[in-house]
Amino acid sequence: MTLFLGSRLWSKQVFQQKLLNPSSLQTVKQSFNQKYCKVQYLNFSSIKILHIRPILRRIFKSNVMKFGLLVSTSLAAVNAALKSTDVKVMCEKLETNHHHHSKVEENADFPFYEFFWNYLVKEIVPLSLAVVAALVGAAMNMKIPEALGDLINSLNKLTHSEFRNGADYFQELKNPVWQLVSLYICQALTTFAYISLLSHAGENIACKLRQDLFRSYLHQDVCFHDQHKTGALIDRLTSDIQDFKSSFKLCLSQGLKSTTQTFGCIYSLYSTSPKLTLVLATTIPLLVLVGALIGASLRKLSKLAQKHAADATAKANEVVANFRTVRAFANEPLEERNYNNITTQSCHINQYLGIGIGAFQGLTNVALNGIVLGVIYAGGYLVMTEEINPGQLMSFLVSSQMIQRSLSSLSILFGTAVRGVTAGARVFEYILAEPDHHISSGRKIPYHSLLGHLKFDNVHFKYPQRPDHEVLKGVNLDIKPCRTVALCGLSGAGKSTVASLVERFYDPVSGSITLDGIDLKDLDPSWLRGSTIGFINQEPVLFSGTIEENIRYGRPDAPQRDVEEAARLANADSFIRAFPRGYGTVVGERGVALSGGQKQRIAIARALLKNPTILILDEATSALDAESERLVQDALDHVMAGRTTLIIAHRLSTIRNADVIAVMKDGKVVEVGSHHQLKKLNGIYAELIKLQDNNE
Ligand SMILES: Nc1ncnc2c1ncn2[C@@H]1O[C@H](COP(=O)(O)OP(=O)(O)OP(=O)(O)O)[C@@H](O)[C@H]1O
């Protein structure tokens, strides 16, 4: 009964979380009728149509994470689980063309159970030992009521007048006391064993999951990172894995123990007194039902409270990270009000939750004590009529309390399991996400034969997250080896997009980009970005660590000599040496704050250390003052010498000396030539020059 209620509750919970879709069967029918016109009646057991197999497989696999839960609930839940999952989504996924966006979901094809098993199997020894220890512990627990009953009977015997004289108190109680002491010691040992073994296995699994998820993030395409908020990705890496780990450990230890204990105690209750068991059996389901109802509404409140807490954190994060903007707009009162509103809401919900939990626990106490009273009341009568002895009454009481405790811990576990399974599914989803581009596969051009000839041939491109908007509409551009080509044009024309394509952050939808005649798609992206292309942008990003570590980021195995030479060529050596700790100066949050120009020069040194054949400069000097710009421009001149360079510029004054200037408009290259040629042409470039001259 309890298990049935548990499973019902579980299904309801999953429904609420939209893991189960109540209309899924209907939806399947509709989807299939509309899309395949093959299925009249959907009967899972008889369908043999090819399309349905993968769907069923997906449905099953996406529910395997719920499997752990099923064990502790019941077979009824298995039915629910097999019918779960938004099947409409599955059908649509079969049909949708393979956009990058759906890449993650497509991986529902990946066998979840096998995947999770891969993690479990590595920890099979500690896990099996933990299970054995938990079972032994539960068996010990079941013996305790009986042993307590023996003790009571012995005490009872001693208090009877005929035994009072001449009986040795200590001798009489020796056996039951020793029995109890050894049971308590064994119980402590098994508890120690399974908790430490589970902790060992759980921590190893969590650590491996974290490493795998982080690796997955590092290997994802740029568009994956475009589409997901940084905070959400970090959340999966931290709190989701934490939730999954805690619930895994708790469900396995506590769930196993409580379930075994419940069954064991029911058996011992029944063997002690079938009549009293009947009294208990009528009250417990009622208690569980009331508990489940209150528990469900508490969980709803708790979910809401979590959401508000997350909103408050996000707001605080945003404001602290963008403090300068808040200050610049004098919007401190506004932000304070916003934050106060969110936290007050969260506070109220948590207060309601507190009232609910208090009422729940109060009611539980009354109910549990009522049961004890009821059992004593009915049991006393049975003792009086000599159907049972006082010892049996005692063991009955202890057993029934054990059942209540196990059931209440199972009901708490149930919530934990739902949270853990959801968190685990979220973690697996991203670990399984397959990038379109594998970062190290494809050809490499030997360094000595690499010329650096880049050619765009009728390149069309749309960002995967905006498939309706064509950003590049047939770009043609020839960048000869060791030449400097500047891209200019109005904002939004697609200049930065061209640079992203050269770095292979994205691939063109049609047309081709070649390096020395080889399509970029055939080249190893890791080789391309790692040693062939250097990129310097407007806002250089420095990592926490020393200046030397930041320069070395360009080539981690570079000797110190090369690091310093790169810094010298980038006009950075002198200011670095002026710091008391020189190259060992820590930059970033807790270190020295560097000026924009200094950061830029360190970034140039970093690019220079890489010694790339192709250099991309995305408005590298636009954020600097005149003096910094002179120093940076001077450094850039060193870096550009002897390399193919693509400059993306807004300020036309910086690109006058470029070998070729290409003007972009609305996703196309519309003018190509030198500064003088384009000026004479009297087209867009000439207009832009006039516009800028007027502004200056
Ligand atoms: N990650 C992205 N996802 C979706 N659309 C994007 C993305 N980046 C740019 N776009 C869109 O592509 C178009 C071209 O942007 P791009 O940044 O290439 O232009 P730009 O010429 O470099 O502009 P600016 O000089 O202002 O930097 C714009 O309409 C922009 O909204």
Ligand as a Chemical Component Dictionary entry (heavy atoms), coordinates in Angstrom:
data_LIG
# 
_chem_comp.id                   LIG 
_chem_comp.type                 NON-POLYMER 
_chem_comp.pdbx_formal_charge   0 
_chem_comp.three_letter_code    LIG 
# 
loop_
_chem_comp_atom.comp_id 
_chem_comp_atom.atom_id 
_chem_comp_atom.alt_atom_id 
_chem_comp_atom.type_symbol 
_chem_comp_atom.charge 
_chem_comp_atom.model_Cartn_x 
_chem_comp_atom.model_Cartn_y 
_chem_comp_atom.model_Cartn_z 
_chem_comp_atom.pdbx_ordinal 
LIG N1  N1  N 0 26.636 34.965 -31.818 1  
LIG C1  C1  C 0 25.713 35.489 -32.618 2  
LIG N2  N2  N 0 24.504 34.912 -32.709 3  
LIG C2  C2  C 0 23.540 35.404 -33.523 4  
LIG N3  N3  N 0 23.701 36.485 -34.300 5  
LIG C3  C3  C 0 24.880 37.112 -34.260 6  
LIG C4  C4  C 0 25.949 36.657 -33.423 7  
LIG N4  N4  N 0 27.010 37.479 -33.587 8  
LIG C5  C5  C 0 26.616 38.394 -34.484 9  
LIG N5  N5  N 0 25.355 38.194 -34.890 10 
LIG C6  C6  C 0 24.601 38.968 -35.884 11 
LIG O1  O1  O 0 25.318 38.924 -37.095 12 
LIG C7  C7  C 0 25.306 40.177 -37.734 13 
LIG C8  C8  C 0 26.745 40.597 -38.048 14 
LIG O2  O2  O 0 27.425 40.768 -36.833 15 
LIG P1  P1  P 0 28.999 41.067 -36.786 16 
LIG O3  O3  O 0 29.380 41.126 -35.345 17 
LIG O4  O4  O 0 29.707 40.110 -37.655 18 
LIG O5  O5  O 0 29.033 42.490 -37.434 19 
LIG P2  P2  P 0 30.225 43.544 -37.452 20 
LIG O6  O6  O 0 30.283 44.060 -38.838 21 
LIG O7  O7  O 0 31.463 42.944 -36.897 22 
LIG O8  O8  O 0 29.639 44.637 -36.484 23 
LIG P3  P3  P 0 30.454 45.578 -35.462 24 
LIG O9  O9  O 0 31.346 46.407 -36.284 25 
LIG O10 O10 O 0 29.356 46.365 -34.809 26 
LIG O11 O11 O 0 31.149 44.671 -34.509 27 
LIG C9  C9  C 0 24.588 41.126 -36.802 28 
LIG O12 O12 O 0 23.268 41.273 -37.308 29 
LIG C10 C10 C 0 24.539 40.427 -35.480 30 
LIG O13 O13 O 0 23.316 40.686 -34.830 31 
# 
loop_
_chem_comp_bond.comp_id 
_chem_comp_bond.atom_id_1 
_chem_comp_bond.atom_id_2 
_chem_comp_bond.value_order 
_chem_comp_bond.pdbx_ordinal 
LIG N1  C1  SING 1  
LIG C1  N2  SING 2  
LIG C1  C4  DOUB 3  
LIG N2  C2  DOUB 4  
LIG C2  N3  SING 5  
LIG N3  C3  DOUB 6  
LIG C3  C4  SING 7  
LIG C3  N5  SING 8  
LIG C4  N4  SING 9  
LIG N4  C5  DOUB 10 
LIG C5  N5  SING 11 
LIG N5  C6  SING 12 
LIG C6  O1  SING 13 
LIG C6  C10 SING 14 
LIG O1  C7  SING 15 
LIG C7  C8  SING 16 
LIG C7  C9  SING 17 
LIG C8  O2  SING 18 
LIG O2  P1  SING 19 
LIG P1  O3  DOUB 20 
LIG P1  O4  SING 21 
LIG P1  O5  SING 22 
LIG O5  P2  SING 23 
LIG P2  O6  DOUB 24 
LIG P2  O7  SING 25 
LIG P2  O8  SING 26 
LIG O8  P3  SING 27 
LIG P3  O9  DOUB 28 
LIG P3  O10 SING 29 
LIG P3  O11 SING 30 
LIG C9  O12 SING 31 
LIG C9  C10 SING 32 
LIG C10 O13 SING 33 
# 
